Amino acid sequence: MSEQAGTDPAGAVGGVARAVRAAGTATGVSRAGLIGISVGVLAAGAAAGVAIERLTVGRTMRRRARAELDAKAPYGSLRGRPRTVAAADGTELYVELDGTAEPHGTAEQDGAPEPLTVVFCHGYCLNQDSWHFQRAAFRDGLRLVFWDQRSHGRSERSRSFLAGEPASIDQLGGDLKAVLDAVAPTGPLVLVGHSMGGMTVMALADQDPELFRERVAGVALIGTLAGNWDAVTFGLPQAGAKLFRRVAPGMMKLLGRQVDLVEATRRLGTDVSAVLYRRFSFGGKDVDPGVARFAEQMLDATPIDVVAEFYPVFSAHEKTEALAALRGIPALVLTGTKDLLTPPGHGEVMAEQLRGAELVLVEDAGHLVMLERPDVVDERLAALFERAARFRGAAVPSALPSVEEP
C-alpha cells in the first residue's frame, strides 16, 4: 500500500508547510483544518505521500463496504470487569479486569503459586481495544488488566492538561503506577506496552526501579522506542522529514485550537484518512479489511485536541538509561520491519541495551503489528509469559497459544 500511495512525499509535506504559512490569513485556518485530516489523526502525527486521485474512484462502493464491515465486525467487542482508578491529578482512568486467574488471597489454593498479572498499555490515538486479539488469546489461565491512557478511550480527559499543564510520558508512567496500586498491588507482573504504551512502561521503570526488581516478571516492548524520536523520517526523504519536523509542532497547536472545524473536516475526509491510516498502521497489502476498518475507527475516535495534546511528548521522550531497570528481567522487543513510526532500528538498539532480550522483527508488518500479525505477537508473548512465570516462581498458565522457538 505504501508504494502505491506515495507519489510525491516532499511535495505533500510542502503542502503542509504552505498551509501553516497561510494560517495567519483569513482563509488560513480553513486550509489548516483541511490539512488536519492528513496530519492530526495519524498514530504519530506524520502525513505525506498520499495519491489523492486514487481516492475519488468508487467512493460510494467504499462507503457501502465500511457500513457492512461495521455491522458485523467483532473486533473490540470483548469486555472485562470495569473499574475506574484515580490518577495523581484526579483524572479518572478506565480499567478492565479480565482472565480466569484469581489474584493471591482470593483463590482457594493454599500454598499455590500466584498467577501472573499481565497489564496491557496501548499506544497513541488508540485505546485498550487495540489488544483485541491478545485479550482473546490469553484469557484462560492469566489475570489480565487493560486500561485506557488519560484522554484516550473511556478514560477522562486529562484534568492537569485542562488546567494548563503540558502532557508528558512521565505523567503516563505515574498513571500506570496508580493502576497497578489499585488493581494489582501484589504478585508478579508482566507489563506489555505498544508505542506510547511502551514509553509509559519505561517511564515507570525510571520512576520506580524497585518495583521492577521486586515484582516485574517480564516486559514486552512492541513497536516503541526509548528515545531519539526526532530521527524518525516516517518513510520520507530526509529533506521532506526535516520540513515536516519544522512545521508539525505549529500545525498541531493550530489544529488543537480549531477542534470543531477540524473534526468536521475529518468527517468529510474519510477516504483520505483511510489511506493515511493504512499507510502508517500496516506494512502488508493483505490486511483483513475488518481489521483495517477497526484501526480506522479507533484512530478516528481520538479527538483532534487530544492528538495535539500528546504529539509534543515524543520529542521529549528519552528513557534509554531507564532500560537499566529492565536488565535481567525476561523481555521481548518486537517491531515490524515496515513500521514507519517506530522503525526496527530502534527496537534493535533497545534489545542491545537490555542484554538477553528476545528481539523479534516481524517481516513486512507495520506499526499496528499486534493487529496485523496477531499470530506472531501472541506466540512470542506466550513464550515471554512462560519465561516470566519461571523467573518469579509464578503459576505457569496451562492454556497458552502454541509456542515455537524462534
PyMOL commands that set and color helices and strands:
alter all, ss='L'
color gray80, all
select helices_A, chain A and resi 2-5+9-22+28-36+52-56+59-72+128-137+159-162+169-183+196-207+209-214+229-231+238-257+259-268+270-281+289-300+304-310+313-316+321-326+344-354+369-372+374-392
alter helices_A, ss='H'
color red, helices_A
select strands_A, chain A and resi 81-86+92-98+117-121+143-147+189-194+216-222+331-336+358-362
alter strands_A, ss='S'
color yellow, strands_A
deselect
rebuild
show_as cartoon
